Amino acid sequence: MALSVGELVGRGEWAAVNRGWGRPFVVYKFAATLDGRIAAEDGSSQWITSAESRAEVHLLRAGCQATVVGSGTQQADNPNLAVRGNDDPRLDLSMVTDPGRQPWRVVIDSNAKTPADAKVCNGAAPTLIVVAEDADAAHLDGTVDVLRVGRADRGLDLHAVLRGLFARGINGVFLEGGPTLAGSFIAAGLVDRVVNYVAPALLGSGKSGLENAGIHTMSDILRLDLIDVSRVGPDIRLITRPVRKG
Ligand SMILES: NC(=O)c1ccc[n+]([C@@H]2O[C@H](COP(=O)([O-])OP(=O)(O)OC[C@H]3O[C@@H](n4cnc5c(N)ncnc54)[C@H](OP(=O)(O)O)[C@@H]3O)[C@@H](O)[C@H]2O)c1
């Protein structure tokens, strides 16, 4: 790994967050094919990238304080989201083998559709389900933490979500998608770094890494500064930072 885990997830920049953003630093990670697809037409996405890339993702999760997904990903993939070393026994993840030291697992889930027996609700790591103020989340009582925030035009108010995470001491968020949630984060200017694993493969159809990011014409294109390009097993990892306008 050319850059340290801290550099990959922008930990050096978190100090600026602490100085007054009032929200965590957000790292958006996604795994895509050469034609930018993050899932096949039928919604399946496991696995686009190699075991080496997926193992590294556990290290990056461990480098942040919360792993965040949308309810669409929760329903499609039923992910565990805990940091695990079993994808590559060479990884030293001893710092997070204790569930008390695992990053938070966070699902952005307006209507509390996450079932209590979802993998993300197991005891492997702390879990926070973010729901709307009026959502019926009774089935989650006693299983996981629930944070209530207001609704927005689309889903939940992401500024309020991030303020809620920041208030819990979370300064760095690892956003793992999916594309609908990530599109809203990009549209709101709330992504600070993009970590993109690109597999030498093609799908030709299926979702791309971002949906509805509020970009409709070339003059609105979001340019990114390239921080690093590295090879991870058979894949390429790109680290970029959105260029802020103005
Ligand atoms: N290759 C990869 O790296 C990767 C990573 C993750 C997922 N995936 C794939 O992506 C697919 C799922 O993605 P998806 O786009 O359908 O779902 P998603 O982005 O995971 O979740 C979208 C849902 O999040 C909720 N949400 C709450 N607040 C929101 C807001 N402000 N903006 C947007 N959404 C908000 C909404 O549902 P509610 O109204 O119910 O809250 C929305 O429908 C699956 O096929 C999965 O396998 C691939």
The ligand as a Gaussian input file, in Angstrom:
#p B3LYP/6-31G(d) Opt

LIG

0 1
 N      -20.119000      -2.248000      -5.895000
 C      -20.256000      -1.521000      -4.816000
 O      -19.292000      -0.898000      -4.334000
 C      -21.597000      -1.451000      -4.143000
 C      -21.679000      -0.883000      -2.861000
 C      -22.944000      -0.781000      -2.268000
 C      -24.075000      -1.221000      -2.942000
 N      -23.946000      -1.786000      -4.152000
 C      -25.143000      -2.232000      -4.881000
 O      -26.012000      -1.111000      -4.986000
 C      -27.355000      -1.562000      -5.012000
 C      -28.153000      -0.814000      -3.957000
 O      -28.059000       0.572000      -4.215000
 P      -29.335000       1.509000      -4.216000
 O      -28.937000       2.734000      -4.941000
 O      -30.514000       0.750000      -4.667000
 O      -29.570000       1.784000      -2.675000
 P      -28.782000       2.634000      -1.566000
 O      -28.112000       3.809000      -2.172000
 O      -27.970000       1.713000      -0.748000
 O      -29.977000       3.111000      -0.653000
 C      -30.902000       4.041000      -1.159000
 C      -31.960000       4.261000      -0.160000
 O      -31.432000       4.952000       0.973000
 C      -32.497000       5.636000       1.589000
 N      -32.173000       7.033000       1.809000
 C      -32.394000       7.683000       2.982000
 N      -32.065000       8.946000       2.872000
 C      -31.616000       9.134000       1.609000
 C      -31.167000      10.271000       0.894000
 N      -31.064000      11.487000       1.471000
 N      -30.816000      10.115000      -0.391000
 C      -30.880000       8.919000      -1.000000
 N      -31.326000       7.794000      -0.382000
 C      -31.687000       7.915000       0.924000
 C      -33.709000       5.571000       0.634000
 O      -34.564000       4.534000       1.064000
 P      -35.663000       4.803000       2.210000
 O      -36.597000       5.815000       1.650000
 O      -36.225000       3.459000       2.437000
 O      -34.904000       5.324000       3.376000
 C      -33.085000       5.136000      -0.663000
 O      -33.968000       4.419000      -1.501000
 C      -27.320000      -3.047000      -4.769000
 O      -27.398000      -3.698000      -6.021000
 C      -25.964000      -3.267000      -4.145000
 O      -25.487000      -4.577000      -4.396000
 C      -22.736000      -1.912000      -4.776000

